[in-house]
Amino acid sequence: MKDRKKIAIKDKLDVQRLIKVVDFDLSKNITRPHKHNGYLELVFLSSTSGKHIIDGQESIIKTPCLLIIQKDNVHHWELVNPVKGFVLLVKDAFVSQSLDLEINRLVGTICHFNTIYFDKTAVFENLLKLLALEDNKICQEGLFKAFLAKVLEYKASSKQAKYTQQNLYDRFCELLNKEIRVVNHVAHYASLLNTSPQNLSANCKTNADQTASEVLAGYIIKEAKRLLFYTANTISEVAYALGFSDKSNFSKYFKRYTGMTPSEFKKQGN
């Protein structure tokens, strides 16, 4: 007998698989309230009607649309068969392991919406069909990034739960991507954004569940990995490019966040 005092937690992904696309299962057109086990679920619906409830907030389904269900959301739906669409599942590790910072930013942006409505379907269906067949991680990242970018480009209208709060965090991420030389001080970026370090950190916590220091560290580590993996720069040159005073400080910083030294990471890549 199911325990009705607990919210069901579903896991539709194999342990080893970090991203998956499947056709919508017609037997799942009506579900009971549940959460997901550590993954983001994006449901693209091209044809159906009904309603979707996330944490008690009901949305009427108007296709084509994308439903965004975060790992901590409790949700269920009542959809009318036949339902035509795709379900895209993405584990946190897929995003965190990517060296492409834009993927992390796009995921953060899309998670500020519960539902996004469209006026066309072909481009999304084509990208999802390709992603469903792809096993190469680099190709998966490229297709996933293209899908997210197109979703945000083509949205016609949307439910914006945190739009005003989102701007500062997004501007911080954009600033990190645009800066020629990174500065390992939150106060530097807070000043450029005309806010206080405390306010910037609080906004990052609200939107990304990370402090501003953690967001900045994530950027520095991803950029360090890119330079170590894709270029012939020495470790000292990478350290300098990322604003560290010397190789030793950079190595300690890198190991604190990755568990290995830059030299070990570079050997692993080779």
Beta strands, then each sheet from edge to edge (+ up, - down):
strand 1: 8-10
strand 2: 19-23
strand 3: 34-36
strand 4: 39-47
strand 5: 49-54
strand 6: 57-62
strand 7: 65-69
strand 8: 75-79
strand 9: 84-91
strand 10: 113-117
strand 11: 157-160
sheet 1: 1+ 3+
sheet 2: 2+ 9- 4+ 7- 10+ 11-
sheet 3: 6+ 5- 8+
end
